[in-house]
């Protein structure tokens, strides 16, 4: 029987196949005991000591020579690993990318209104992609779009909101865009 389990080492998650009890198919193993001592024993002796203790024989390092096994409660081990995985997921903050679209010929009030939305998104901890869409002949005057993006940055600076410009204004086809992210708040 082969169990597929998530194994956490430090902060790295790696999928690892663990073999337990009769699925360990080697002649001899390096058995790690509860007190930390290690012995090289036959697989029959290791299985006998595991059944005597009422626990499972779990192959930890199959690539080693001889493979390393440990006697432990596999159900409890699996439960602890899942619990750690859930805890690490709980602490992660999912950052979303929000988008605000504007025109190169936007009025002051509309720019201020859109800037308020950008502030809200940044305060919520989301990244913001500010996009200027060019239509028809507007494409010949991309400097107008860049001016609008610079004005938006100026309005954000006036509001004293902490942000970083991850990607400065650049053209992508008929669109000019930049990406802003909130500054990390240190407590």
Buried (B, 14 or more C-beta within 10 A) or exposed (E): EEEEBEBBEEEEBEEBEBBBBEEBEBEBBBBBEEEEEEEEBEBEEBBEBBEEBEBBBBBBBBEEEBBBBBBBBBEEBBEEBEEEBEEEEEEEEEEEEBEBEBBBEBEEEEBEEBBEEBBEBBEEBBBBBBBBBBEEEBBEEBEBBBBBBEBBBEBBEEEEBEBEBEEEBEBEEEBBBBBBBBEEEEE
